[in-house]
Amino acid sequence: MLEKIFGCGRGYSLFILRVFVGVVFAAYGWLKLTNLQGFAGFLEQAAGVPFAGVMAPAVAAIEFFGGLALVLGASTRLAALLLTGVMVVAMITVTLGKGFAGGYDLNLALLGGLLALLLAGPGKPAVGGDL
C-alpha cells in the first residue's frame, strides 16, 4: 500500500537527501564564515586543532560551498567527499568525547547522508555532471 502511495517519488529521494543535507552544511558554513575569528578560537582552545587560523576558513568554506554544491547537485561526489573529511575530523576532535548529548548524533546522521550521496551520486534533478 505504501509503495503505491510513495513509490512514484523514488527518483527524487537523492534530491531530497541532497537538499536537506546541503542546507544544513551551507547554514553552518555561513555561520562560521561570518565569525571566522570566533570559530578559529574555538578550534584552537576547545578542540586543540593546530593551525586554527588556517583551518577555520578552510572548514567554513568547505561547509558553505560544499553545502551549496549539494543543494544544486553540482559536483555532488566531490562535495560529499570533502564534507565527509570535515565531518570525520570534527567527530574525532570535538564531539566523540561528548557523545550524543554533545552533537555526535547530528554528525553521525550527516555523515550517513554524505556517504549515501558519495556512493549514489546526485540523483535528479541536478545542475551539472557529477565528479
Secondary structure, DSSP 8 states (H G I E B T S, - for coil): -HHHHHGGGGGGHHHHHHHHHHHHHHHHHHHHHTTHHHHHHHHHHTS--TTHHHHHHHHHHHHHHHHHHHHHTSSHHHHHHHHHHHHHHHIIIIITTTGGGGTHHHHHHHHHHHHHHHHH---SS-SS---
